[in-house]
Amino acid sequence: MSDYICGNISAEGGKLFFGGHDTTHLAEKYGTPLYVYDEQRIRHNCRIYRHAMSEYLPRGSFPLYAGKAACFRALYRIMSEENMGVDVVSSGEIYTAFSAGFDMRNAFFHGNCKTDEDIAYAMECGVGYFVVDNRDELFAVNREAERKNIKQKILLRLTPGVDPHTYSAVNTGCVDSKFGNAIETGQASEITRDALALDFVTLCGFHCHVGSQVFGEDVFERAAEIMLRFIAETETKIGYHAEILNLGGGFGVRYIESDPDIDIDNKIKTLGIHISLCSKKLGIIAPRIILEPGRSIVADAGMTLYTVGSVKKIPGYKNYVAIDGGMTDNPRFALYGSRYTCLEAGMTGREHDMKCDLVGRCCESGDIIAKDIYLSSSVKRGDLIAVFTTGAYNYSMASNYNRLLIPAVVMINGQKDYIAVKRQTYADLAGNDM
Ligand code: LLP
């Protein structure tokens, strides 16, 4: 392989290095399967957003990290130090951020079905903004704020009707989405009027999120334009000026060589130009822009290490390389048919002459990490396999199916390595069983 997808991956003496660390040493020290995160890379990705957003977007614009991509305390400490806001989607994410000492005034609470308990808990933790998804929620938030005698800041989630052309499970911007209030049907205007009439919420602006793993050229520009037009109309019709426009997350990342390598700085620059042109044309003051990236902050900062358990060659049919993890630590092939770059971490120089499927250890044929990849025909039990770009939506989507343990998360930072999340134990697994 000519390059290693991301600048923090290299090879030396046949060993794979990640963030300057020999992955074979990490596997020996911490065992496999193992999630490894490169803290410097996470910080680097955050800084790209922060810098570009303050440089090219209206004054006061800033990024949020979408914790759904990977959620554990160490990440919130990093986000705090990097001056990032966060997007949280559940009481569990709020608890994790809050208990990590994150300043919850910089948290935005998402979700299309917040319970009364979620709403009350979020307010108790001092969550800065609720991104209100629907009218039921709007009234529930207002009721709880009244009970607590506070004025809760909110944004309203709208659906701009933009198709980002990504895979359907993560496509959220269309009119028929389960998320948000469609502009096209008039429901966006309706909920805006409702929000403005309530006493215990303060409407600060609008939100939309069109999808994830988006590579489309002008998807964000189109969404921004529709949202700005809505803001201009709302100003004319109701006299309400939105101070904030949150355009969601979604920039795509490079999993395999043929994926584009998005230049986030440049994307934000283009978006900024478009936003100021549109605002001028519409005669409005450009709102502060929020972006809420998850994947593009953590995906390429993560790697998973596995040990090969068996190699099965079925002559005339196909080859399987089975590893000590699987869909429980990475369900993305099973869910979306996602593709990954994989390599033998202890023997990077080997020729990749064997087509195979990299499969897991679950009792399901769909338990696949990567299909039709090439590894060496001499790969054998005990060899170490690295799967690249697993920092987003792997740990956060892990399960205990087949009572498999969720792997440890190890952070590397310069010369240091430390455990961010301990490996689950069998006692943890059965901990709630009576
Ligand atoms: N904001 C909202 C409202 C979202 O729903 C999402 C992702 C994000 C921000 C962050 O998007 P990102 O920058 O990470 O693309 N499990 C799927 C991805 C689901 C995305 C859900 N929402 C996967 O593994 O591909």
Boltz pocket constraint, residues with backbone or C-beta under 6 A from the ligand:
constraints:
  - pocket:
      binder: B
      contacts: [[A, 66], [A, 68], [A, 69], [A, 87], [A, 110], [A, 169], [A, 170], [A, 209], [A, 211], [A, 212], [A, 213], [A, 248], [A, 249], [A, 250], [A, 251], [A, 292], [A, 293], [A, 294], [A, 295], [A, 296], [A, 332], [A, 336], [A, 392], [A, 393]]
      max_distance: 6.0
